[in-house]
Amino acid sequence: MNNLYNDRLTRQQAFYLIEELDSAKRLLQYGMHTLRSADFIDTTREPVLTLLSIGVEKLLKLALGYVYLDKNREWIPAKILKKDYGHDLKKMDAALRRVIEEGINKATHPQYVKDALHELERDPLWPLILDTLDRYGKSGRFYYLDALGDNPQTQESPKDYWEKVENKVIEMDPSLQDHLHRYISRECRREEYIQTLTAKIAESLETWRELIAVAAKQGVLGDRAKTLGCDLKLAERQVEGDATN
Protein backbone atom coordinates (compact mmCIF):
# COMPACT_ATOMS: atom_id res chain seq x y z
CA MET A 1 0.00 0.00 0.00
CA ASN A 2 1.32 3.44 -0.91
CA ASN A 3 2.28 5.82 1.89
CA LEU A 4 2.22 9.60 2.06
CA TYR A 5 5.38 9.81 -0.05
CA ASN A 6 4.29 7.23 -2.61
CA ASP A 7 7.39 5.10 -2.08
CA ARG A 8 7.92 1.52 -0.92
CA LEU A 9 9.46 2.29 2.46
CA THR A 10 7.74 0.08 5.05
CA ARG A 11 6.60 1.24 8.45
CA GLN A 12 9.42 -0.78 10.03
CA GLN A 13 11.98 0.82 7.70
CA ALA A 14 10.61 4.26 8.58
CA PHE A 15 11.20 3.42 12.24
CA TYR A 16 14.77 2.30 11.48
CA LEU A 17 15.31 5.54 9.57
CA ILE A 18 14.25 7.63 12.57
CA GLU A 19 16.62 5.70 14.83
CA GLU A 20 19.52 6.13 12.43
CA LEU A 21 18.82 9.85 12.00
CA ASP A 22 18.80 10.31 15.77
CA SER A 23 22.13 8.51 15.96
CA ALA A 24 23.78 10.55 13.20
CA LYS A 25 22.64 13.97 14.38
CA ARG A 26 23.59 13.35 18.02
CA LEU A 27 26.99 11.89 17.18
CA LEU A 28 27.73 15.02 15.16
CA GLN A 29 26.40 17.44 17.75
CA TYR A 30 28.12 15.80 20.70
CA GLY A 31 31.33 15.67 18.66
CA MET A 32 31.15 19.39 17.93
CA HIS A 33 30.19 20.23 21.50
CA THR A 34 33.12 18.22 22.85
CA LEU A 35 35.39 19.90 20.34
CA ARG A 36 34.25 23.39 21.35
CA SER A 37 34.53 22.73 25.09
CA ALA A 38 37.93 20.99 25.00
CA ASP A 39 40.54 22.42 27.37
CA PHE A 40 43.20 19.89 26.38
CA ILE A 41 43.02 18.69 22.80
CA ASP A 42 45.50 15.85 23.40
CA THR A 43 43.04 14.14 25.72
CA THR A 44 39.98 15.03 23.63
CA ARG A 45 41.15 14.27 20.09
CA GLU A 46 40.27 10.56 20.09
CA PRO A 47 36.70 10.99 21.42
CA VAL A 48 36.13 13.85 18.97
CA LEU A 49 37.46 11.89 16.00
CA THR A 50 35.40 8.86 16.96
CA LEU A 51 32.15 10.81 17.31
CA LEU A 52 32.66 12.91 14.21
CA SER A 53 33.96 10.22 11.85
CA ILE A 54 30.97 7.98 12.59
CA GLY A 55 28.52 10.87 12.63
CA VAL A 56 29.70 12.26 9.29
CA GLU A 57 29.60 8.80 7.70
CA LYS A 58 26.08 8.13 8.95
CA LEU A 59 24.77 11.50 7.75
CA LEU A 60 26.37 11.08 4.33
CA LYS A 61 24.90 7.61 3.90
CA LEU A 62 21.49 8.79 5.05
CA ALA A 63 21.55 11.74 2.66
CA LEU A 64 22.56 9.50 -0.23
CA GLY A 65 19.90 7.03 0.88
CA TYR A 66 17.24 9.72 0.67
CA VAL A 67 18.37 10.57 -2.86
CA TYR A 68 18.24 6.90 -3.88
CA LEU A 69 14.79 6.56 -2.27
CA ASP A 70 13.48 9.58 -4.17
CA LYS A 71 14.71 8.14 -7.47
CA ASN A 72 13.98 4.43 -6.99
CA ARG A 73 11.12 4.53 -4.46
CA GLU A 74 13.00 2.18 -2.15
CA TRP A 75 15.86 2.55 0.32
CA ILE A 76 19.37 2.03 -0.96
CA PRO A 77 20.42 -1.62 -0.41
CA ALA A 78 23.26 -2.19 2.07
CA LYS A 79 25.28 -4.05 -0.58
CA ILE A 80 25.28 -0.96 -2.81
CA LEU A 81 26.44 1.28 0.03
CA LYS A 82 29.18 -1.21 0.88
CA LYS A 83 30.30 -1.77 -2.73
CA ASP A 84 30.09 1.81 -3.98
CA TYR A 85 31.18 3.71 -0.88
CA GLY A 86 32.35 1.53 2.00
CA HIS A 87 33.79 3.90 4.61
CA ASP A 88 35.11 6.37 2.01
CA LEU A 89 33.92 9.71 3.35
CA LYS A 90 35.60 11.70 0.59
CA LYS A 91 33.89 9.68 -2.12
CA MET A 92 30.50 10.01 -0.41
CA ASP A 93 30.94 13.73 0.17
CA ALA A 94 31.86 14.28 -3.50
CA ALA A 95 28.88 12.20 -4.66
CA LEU A 96 26.46 14.12 -2.45
CA ARG A 97 27.93 17.45 -3.55
CA ARG A 98 27.31 16.48 -7.19
CA VAL A 99 23.71 15.59 -6.39
CA ILE A 100 23.19 18.96 -4.74
CA GLU A 101 24.86 20.89 -7.56
CA GLU A 102 22.86 19.09 -10.22
CA GLY A 103 19.60 19.37 -8.29
CA ILE A 104 19.67 23.05 -7.32
CA ASN A 105 16.80 23.83 -9.68
CA LYS A 106 14.61 21.40 -7.73
CA ALA A 107 14.88 23.65 -4.69
CA THR A 108 11.95 25.79 -3.60
CA HIS A 109 14.44 28.65 -3.26
CA PRO A 110 17.55 27.72 -5.31
CA GLN A 111 19.55 30.71 -4.05
CA TYR A 112 19.54 29.35 -0.50
CA VAL A 113 21.19 26.15 -1.72
CA LYS A 114 23.64 28.05 -3.93
CA ASP A 115 24.67 30.23 -1.00
CA ALA A 116 25.19 27.24 1.30
CA LEU A 117 27.16 25.43 -1.40
CA HIS A 118 29.33 28.47 -2.06
CA GLU A 119 29.97 28.88 1.67
CA LEU A 120 31.38 25.36 1.90
CA GLU A 121 33.31 25.57 -1.37
CA ARG A 122 35.21 28.62 -0.21
CA ASP A 123 36.11 27.02 3.13
CA PRO A 124 39.74 25.81 2.84
CA LEU A 125 39.49 23.98 6.16
CA TRP A 126 36.75 21.49 5.29
CA PRO A 127 38.83 19.36 2.86
CA LEU A 128 41.47 18.87 5.58
CA ILE A 129 38.85 17.98 8.18
CA LEU A 130 37.29 15.50 5.75
CA ASP A 131 40.73 13.99 5.03
CA THR A 132 41.28 13.56 8.77
CA LEU A 133 37.90 11.95 9.45
CA ASP A 134 38.23 9.75 6.36
CA ARG A 135 41.66 8.57 7.49
CA TYR A 136 40.46 7.91 11.03
CA GLY A 137 37.28 6.12 9.99
CA LYS A 138 38.96 3.76 7.52
CA SER A 139 41.85 2.54 9.65
CA GLY A 140 43.42 5.39 11.61
CA ARG A 141 41.52 4.51 14.77
CA PHE A 142 43.71 1.40 15.00
CA TYR A 143 46.98 3.18 14.18
CA TYR A 144 48.77 2.41 17.44
CA LEU A 145 47.11 -0.97 17.90
CA ASP A 146 48.42 -2.10 14.51
CA ALA A 147 51.89 -0.79 15.35
CA LEU A 148 51.73 -2.62 18.68
CA GLY A 149 50.97 -5.83 16.80
CA ASP A 150 53.98 -5.48 14.47
CA ASN A 151 51.78 -4.39 11.56
CA PRO A 152 52.39 -0.62 11.36
CA GLN A 153 50.28 1.42 8.99
CA THR A 154 52.10 3.15 6.14
CA GLN A 155 50.02 6.35 6.20
CA GLU A 156 50.53 9.26 8.54
CA SER A 157 48.90 9.00 11.94
CA PRO A 158 45.51 10.60 12.65
CA LYS A 159 47.38 12.99 14.97
CA ASP A 160 49.47 14.18 12.00
CA TYR A 161 46.29 14.73 9.99
CA TRP A 162 44.73 16.66 12.87
CA GLU A 163 47.80 18.87 13.19
CA LYS A 164 47.42 19.81 9.51
CA VAL A 165 43.92 21.04 10.34
CA GLU A 166 45.21 23.03 13.31
CA ASN A 167 48.04 24.54 11.26
CA LYS A 168 45.59 25.59 8.55
CA VAL A 169 43.36 27.30 11.12
CA ILE A 170 46.35 29.22 12.47
CA GLU A 171 47.43 30.15 8.94
CA MET A 172 43.93 31.42 8.10
CA ASP A 173 43.43 33.49 11.25
CA PRO A 174 46.07 36.08 12.25
CA SER A 175 44.40 36.51 15.64
CA LEU A 176 45.06 32.85 16.36
CA GLN A 177 48.71 33.33 15.48
CA ASP A 178 48.75 36.04 18.14
CA HIS A 179 46.99 33.67 20.57
CA LEU A 180 49.62 31.03 19.87
CA HIS A 181 52.51 33.41 20.54
CA ARG A 182 50.85 34.64 23.72
CA TYR A 183 50.26 31.07 24.85
CA ILE A 184 53.88 30.09 24.16
CA SER A 185 55.08 33.14 26.09
CA ARG A 186 52.58 32.32 28.87
CA GLU A 187 50.63 35.55 28.37
CA CYS A 188 47.33 33.68 27.99
CA ARG A 189 45.93 30.44 29.35
CA ARG A 190 46.26 27.26 27.29
CA GLU A 191 42.48 26.81 27.44
CA GLU A 192 41.90 30.22 25.85
CA TYR A 193 44.10 29.32 22.89
CA ILE A 194 42.71 25.78 22.46
CA GLN A 195 39.07 26.82 22.59
CA THR A 196 39.60 29.60 20.08
CA LEU A 197 41.27 27.10 17.75
CA THR A 198 38.68 24.33 18.12
CA ALA A 199 35.79 26.76 17.66
CA LYS A 200 37.06 27.46 14.13
CA ILE A 201 37.12 23.73 13.35
CA ALA A 202 33.58 23.31 14.71
CA GLU A 203 32.41 26.23 12.54
CA SER A 204 33.69 24.45 9.44
CA LEU A 205 31.80 21.29 10.39
CA GLU A 206 28.66 23.36 10.90
CA THR A 207 29.07 24.88 7.44
CA TRP A 208 29.15 21.38 5.94
CA ARG A 209 26.16 20.24 7.99
CA GLU A 210 24.24 23.38 7.05
CA LEU A 211 24.63 22.63 3.34
CA ILE A 212 22.99 19.22 3.85
CA ALA A 213 20.27 20.73 6.03
CA VAL A 214 19.44 23.46 3.49
CA ALA A 215 19.52 21.08 0.52
CA ALA A 216 17.20 18.72 2.41
CA LYS A 217 14.74 21.40 3.50
CA GLN A 218 14.62 22.82 -0.01
CA GLY A 219 13.66 19.45 -1.52
CA VAL A 220 16.92 18.73 -3.36
CA LEU A 221 17.30 15.36 -1.61
CA GLY A 222 13.68 14.30 -2.09
CA ASP A 223 10.37 14.77 -0.30
CA ARG A 224 11.13 12.53 2.66
CA ALA A 225 14.36 14.41 3.37
CA LYS A 226 12.65 17.78 3.88
CA THR A 227 12.43 17.28 7.64
CA LEU A 228 16.13 16.44 7.90
CA GLY A 229 17.27 20.04 8.23
CA CYS A 230 14.89 20.69 11.12
CA ASP A 231 16.02 17.47 12.79
CA LEU A 232 19.65 18.59 12.69
CA LYS A 233 18.81 21.90 14.34
CA LEU A 234 16.71 20.12 16.97
CA ALA A 235 19.72 17.96 17.90
CA GLU A 236 21.76 21.11 18.47
CA ARG A 237 19.25 22.41 21.02
CA GLN A 238 18.91 19.02 22.70
CA VAL A 239 22.65 18.43 23.09
CA GLU A 240 23.44 21.94 24.28
CA GLY A 241 20.56 21.65 26.73
CA ASP A 242 21.81 18.29 28.00
CA ALA A 243 25.28 19.72 28.43
CA THR A 244 24.08 22.45 30.78
CA ASN A 245 21.96 20.23 33.03
Disulfide bonds with the S-S distance in Angstrom:
none
